Amino acid sequence: MSIAARAKGLTKIYGSDSASVTALEDVDFDVTSGEFTAIMGPSGSGKSTLMHLLAALDTPTAGEVWIGDTAVNNLADTPLTVLRRDRIGFIFQAFNLVPTLNARENIVLPVTIAGRKVDVEWFDKIIDVLGLADRLTHKPAELSGGQQQRVACARALMNRPDIVFGDEPTGNLDSRSAAEVLGFLRRSVDEFGQTVVMVTHDAHAASYADRVVFLSDGHIVDDIRGADQTDLLREVARIYPRTDGDTGPGRPSAEAVYRDGSAAPTSRGVPADDESDVERSGARHAARG
Ligand SMILES: Nc1ncnc2c1ncn2[C@@H]1O[C@H](COP(=O)(O)OP(=O)(O)OP(=O)(O)O)[C@@H](O)[C@H]1O
């Protein structure tokens, strides 16, 4: 079992003096290679901060981050840019495609920026799995949200990165498109050996992962494997109990987790008949052998 990314003693404080916010405090976290890890927690618990630090998009106040064996903290600008370009893939909630480029051009952008030749076999494989073959000449505005996010998934994998980071990648999608994107991330782990780290509010989305890490108030408070949606909802209710009226400053709002559908499996357009937990976790465990 190798480590794709490691955080040690990670602390992030935004602002200074009385206006400062401690978003993460002394967090240790290893991302295992070839695994799908989800990071859950209420709004403000530090999920995006942890992901951005792990993905070398931001610098910590204290602590260290490694991508594989590379210590990220002290990298100069150029090797840091190369590391982000070649070893990390990103999928954002807002897709972040280049509007003037068509789907094919968006997908191969990381390769063309790096001045390399497109690996046609790999490109075709990804496009086939994502069902994008008949959309390659379309610009983002001519694609549905789900298709745009599938293009973003293809772009994230194009360089065969060490890790793909997804920040609420299904946050803007309907349930069917979300299931397609999550199913693809799952397949990328099972079939391509990809390492995926995804931030989500949503227990349904997190149930596609092998491992779910729960954050609260800038700390990791739980870390479980092989959980289905029911298990995750139980964990959410246990870790973030409803505290109606108790959402004062400094307290992460459990409501955010609930409001976003994590405690209500059918509320965020996640149809009960969409794909049962049993089927999905069965597929996950079968794929893992
Ligand atoms: N650039 C910033 N400046 C000041 N405070 C920030 C900044 N970014 C995040 N924070 C604060 O740090 C804490 C953690 O934020 P973070 O975005 O990591 O949480 P999150 O769990 O991802 O929340 P959400 O689910 O709402 O995106 C919050 O209190 C947030 O207000």
The ligand as an SDF file (V2000), in Angstrom:
LIG
                    3D

 31 33  0  0  0  0  0  0  0  0999 V2000
   -9.8160   32.8450    1.9500 N   0  0  0  0  0  0  0  0  0  0  0  0
  -10.3590   32.7770    3.1720 C   0  0  0  0  0  0  0  0  0  0  0  0
  -10.2690   33.8230    4.0320 N   0  0  0  0  0  0  0  0  0  0  0  0
  -10.7870   33.7480    5.2730 C   0  0  0  0  0  0  0  0  0  0  0  0
  -11.4030   32.6750    5.7770 N   0  0  0  0  0  0  0  0  0  0  0  0
  -11.5390   31.6060    4.9680 C   0  0  0  0  0  0  0  0  0  0  0  0
  -11.0310   31.5960    3.6300 C   0  0  0  0  0  0  0  0  0  0  0  0
  -11.2980   30.3870    3.0700 N   0  0  0  0  0  0  0  0  0  0  0  0
  -11.9570   29.6760    4.0100 C   0  0  0  0  0  0  0  0  0  0  0  0
  -12.1000   30.4030    5.1490 N   0  0  0  0  0  0  0  0  0  0  0  0
  -12.7200   29.9620    6.4030 C   0  0  0  0  0  0  0  0  0  0  0  0
  -12.0780   28.7660    6.7950 O   0  0  0  0  0  0  0  0  0  0  0  0
  -13.0330   27.8420    7.3160 C   0  0  0  0  0  0  0  0  0  0  0  0
  -12.9840   26.5580    6.4930 C   0  0  0  0  0  0  0  0  0  0  0  0
  -13.3890   26.8720    5.1680 O   0  0  0  0  0  0  0  0  0  0  0  0
  -13.4970   25.7550    4.0230 P   0  0  0  0  0  0  0  0  0  0  0  0
  -13.9030   26.4640    2.7680 O   0  0  0  0  0  0  0  0  0  0  0  0
  -12.2640   24.9450    4.0070 O   0  0  0  0  0  0  0  0  0  0  0  0
  -14.6910   24.8570    4.5690 O   0  0  0  0  0  0  0  0  0  0  0  0
  -15.5710   23.7900    3.7930 P   0  0  0  0  0  0  0  0  0  0  0  0
  -15.7750   22.6740    4.7540 O   0  0  0  0  0  0  0  0  0  0  0  0
  -14.9560   23.4680    2.4820 O   0  0  0  0  0  0  0  0  0  0  0  0
  -16.9100   24.6130    3.5910 O   0  0  0  0  0  0  0  0  0  0  0  0
  -17.9790   24.5380    2.3860 P   0  0  0  0  0  0  0  0  0  0  0  0
  -18.5620   23.1740    2.4450 O   0  0  0  0  0  0  0  0  0  0  0  0
  -18.9770   25.6090    2.7560 O   0  0  0  0  0  0  0  0  0  0  0  0
  -17.2400   24.8350    1.1100 O   0  0  0  0  0  0  0  0  0  0  0  0
  -14.3850   28.5460    7.2670 C   0  0  0  0  0  0  0  0  0  0  0  0
  -14.6160   29.1270    8.5310 O   0  0  0  0  0  0  0  0  0  0  0  0
  -14.1680   29.6060    6.2080 C   0  0  0  0  0  0  0  0  0  0  0  0
  -15.0130   30.7180    6.4520 O   0  0  0  0  0  0  0  0  0  0  0  0
  1  2  1  0
  2  3  1  0
  2  7  2  0
  3  4  2  0
  4  5  1  0
  5  6  2  0
  6  7  1  0
  6 10  1  0
  7  8  1  0
  8  9  2  0
  9 10  1  0
 10 11  1  0
 11 12  1  0
 11 30  1  0
 12 13  1  0
 13 14  1  0
 13 28  1  0
 14 15  1  0
 15 16  1  0
 16 17  2  0
 16 18  1  0
 16 19  1  0
 19 20  1  0
 20 21  2  0
 20 22  1  0
 20 23  1  0
 23 24  1  0
 24 25  2  0
 24 26  1  0
 24 27  1  0
 28 29  1  0
 28 30  1  0
 30 31  1  0
M  END
$$$$
